[in-house]
Amino acid sequence: MGKTVLIHPTYFPNIAHFIVMHEADEIVFEVKDFFEKQTYRNRAYIHGAHGKQLLTVPVRHAKSLSKKTSDQAEIVNDRNWLRHHWKSIETAYRTSPYFEFYEDDLLPFFHKKYEKLVDLNIQSISLIFNLLGWEKKVRFTEEYIKSPSGMLDFRYLVDAKKDHDYIKKLEPYTQVFSDRNGFIPDLSFLDLLFMEGPASIEYLKKHKNLMVP
């Protein structure tokens, strides 16, 4: 029987998410929980010249948002935030070993307009899957399941405010600004991809037993 994991679709997910998804035969994306602020649902971190740099997707914070499910969260598109994100990524990683290798494949993503956060996040994940040559069986929750059966529950990884135990166990790899900032673990997978390229998969394999549901 294959391994099925339950996990949130986040914006250019961090390395932990990809460790989990790499080991999965089937991925079930949680989209029917109540939306919460300050999570990886609408944020990602990269390694900038001054350290850990936040990229935030602007979401419509109506009073009723807390009562909406994650797949109902709407993006605010009154400013060119996606191109700003790309500029920040380009500034941070232009000198990395694999930025130019992936640049042309990534650039179109940042010139589109997305209305729903879930669509943006799924597209960012699908894009990385394509770059890695992954083919995964994917489905979405149709209702919120408090206590899942028959799947490993990794929904806790969406919490961006908690210092998870696994973070201390992630092996360092060379980062663009390691010389000035040291190693910053568990950033967006983009950080690992730009530094290690196809070898990113080997990094994930090294940590396959690290994540605990």
C-alpha positions in Angstrom: 0.0 0.0 0.0 1.4 3.4 -1.0 2.0 6.3 1.4 -0.6 9.0 1.5 0.1 12.3 3.1 -2.2 15.1 4.1 -0.6 18.5 3.8 -1.4 22.1 3.1 -0.7 23.6 -0.3 1.5 26.6 0.5 3.2 29.3 -1.5 6.5 27.9 -3.0 6.6 25.5 0.0 9.6 25.2 2.3 12.0 22.3 2.2 10.1 20.3 4.9 7.0 20.2 2.7 9.1 18.8 -0.1 10.7 16.2 2.1 7.2 14.9 2.9 5.9 15.1 -0.7 9.0 13.4 -2.1 8.2 10.3 0.0 4.5 10.3 -0.8 2.8 8.1 -3.4 -0.3 10.2 -3.0 -0.7 13.8 -1.8 -4.0 15.0 -0.3 -4.0 18.8 -0.1 -6.0 20.3 2.8 -8.2 23.1 1.4 -11.3 22.8 3.6 -9.9 24.0 6.9 -10.6 27.5 8.2 -8.1 30.0 6.8 -5.6 31.4 9.4 -3.3 34.4 9.1 0.5 34.3 9.5 1.0 30.8 8.2 2.8 29.4 5.1 -0.5 29.5 3.3 0.4 32.9 2.0 4.1 33.4 2.8 7.5 32.0 1.8 11.0 32.8 3.0 14.1 33.2 0.9 17.7 34.0 1.7 18.4 37.7 1.0 21.6 39.7 1.4 20.5 40.7 4.9 19.2 37.3 6.0 15.8 35.6 6.1 13.5 37.5 3.7 9.7 37.3 3.8 7.6 37.1 0.7 3.9 37.7 1.5 0.9 37.1 -0.7 -1.7 39.8 0.0 -5.0 38.2 1.0 -8.3 39.9 1.4 -8.7 40.2 5.2 -12.4 40.7 5.5 -14.0 40.2 8.9 -15.6 37.0 7.6 -12.3 35.6 6.4 -11.8 33.6 9.6 -15.0 31.8 8.8 -13.9 30.9 5.2 -12.2 27.8 4.2 -8.7 28.0 2.7 -9.9 27.4 -0.8 -12.1 30.6 -0.5 -9.3 32.9 0.4 -9.0 35.7 -2.2 -5.8 37.5 -3.3 -5.6 41.3 -3.4 -4.3 42.3 -6.8 -4.4 46.1 -6.5 -0.6 46.2 -6.7 2.1 44.4 -8.7 3.2 42.2 -5.8 4.1 39.1 -7.9 6.6 41.0 -9.9 8.0 42.4 -6.7 8.4 38.9 -5.5 10.3 38.0 -8.6 12.5 41.0 -8.3 13.4 39.9 -4.7 14.1 36.4 -5.9 16.2 37.6 -8.8 18.2 39.9 -6.5 18.8 37.2 -4.0 19.7 34.3 -6.4 21.1 35.9 -9.6 24.6 34.6 -8.7 23.5 31.2 -7.5 24.6 28.1 -9.6 21.2 27.2 -11.0 19.3 30.5 -11.2 19.8 30.9 -15.0 19.1 27.2 -15.5 15.5 27.6 -14.1 14.8 31.3 -14.8 12.9 30.9 -18.1 10.7 28.2 -16.6 9.8 30.2 -13.5 9.4 33.7 -15.0 5.9 33.2 -16.6 4.5 32.3 -13.2 5.2 35.8 -11.9 3.5 37.5 -14.9 0.1 35.9 -14.4 -2.9 37.0 -12.2 -4.4 34.7 -9.7 -7.7 35.3 -7.9 -7.7 32.5 -5.4 -4.8 31.7 -3.0 -5.2 28.0 -3.4 -4.8 28.3 -7.2 -1.6 30.3 -6.8 -0.2 27.8 -4.4 -1.0 24.7 -6.4 0.5 26.3 -9.5 3.7 27.1 -7.6 3.9 23.5 -6.4 3.1 22.0 -9.9 5.8 24.2 -11.4 8.4 22.8 -9.0 7.2 19.3 -9.6 7.6 19.8 -13.3 11.1 21.1 -12.9 12.0 18.1 -10.8 10.3 15.6 -13.2 7.9 14.4 -10.5 4.6 12.8 -11.2 2.5 12.5 -8.1 -1.1 11.4 -7.5 -2.8 14.5 -6.1 -6.3 15.1 -4.7 -8.0 17.6 -2.5 -10.1 17.4 0.7 -13.8 17.8 0.2 -14.5 18.4 3.8 -12.4 19.0 6.9 -11.3 15.8 8.6 -10.3 16.3 12.2 -8.7 12.8 12.7 -7.6 11.4 9.3 -7.5 7.7 8.8 -5.3 5.9 6.2 -3.0 8.9 5.7 -0.1 10.6 7.4 -1.1 14.1 8.8 1.5 16.7 8.1 -0.8 19.7 8.3 1.1 21.1 11.3 3.9 22.1 8.9 1.8 25.1 7.8 2.5 26.9 11.1 5.1 29.5 10.3 5.4 30.8 13.9 6.6 27.6 15.5 10.2 26.4 15.7 9.7 22.8 14.7 12.2 20.2 16.1 13.1 18.9 12.7 14.6 22.3 11.7 17.7 21.8 13.8 18.4 18.5 12.0 18.4 19.8 8.5 21.9 19.4 7.0 23.5 22.7 5.9 24.2 23.3 2.2 26.0 26.2 0.6 23.7 29.3 0.3 24.5 32.5 -1.7 25.0 34.6 1.5 26.2 31.9 3.8 29.5 33.8 4.3 27.7 36.7 5.9 24.5 35.2 7.3 25.4 31.6 8.1 23.1 28.8 7.1 19.4 29.5 7.3 17.4 26.2 7.3 14.0 25.3 5.9 13.5 28.2 3.5 11.4 28.0 0.4 12.4 25.0 -1.8 13.5 27.6 -4.3 16.6 28.3 -2.2 17.7 24.7 -2.4 16.8 24.4 -6.1 18.8 27.4 -7.1 21.8 26.2 -5.1 21.7 22.4 -5.8 19.7 22.1 -9.0 18.9 18.4 -9.8 20.9 17.3 -6.8 18.1 18.8 -4.6 16.4 15.5 -4.8 19.4 13.8 -3.2 19.1 16.3 -0.3 15.5 15.4 0.2 16.3 11.7 0.2 18.9 12.2 3.0 16.1 13.5 5.2 13.4 11.0 4.4 13.1 9.7 7.9 13.2 13.2 9.5 9.6 14.2 9.3 7.2 12.8 11.9 3.4 13.2 11.4 
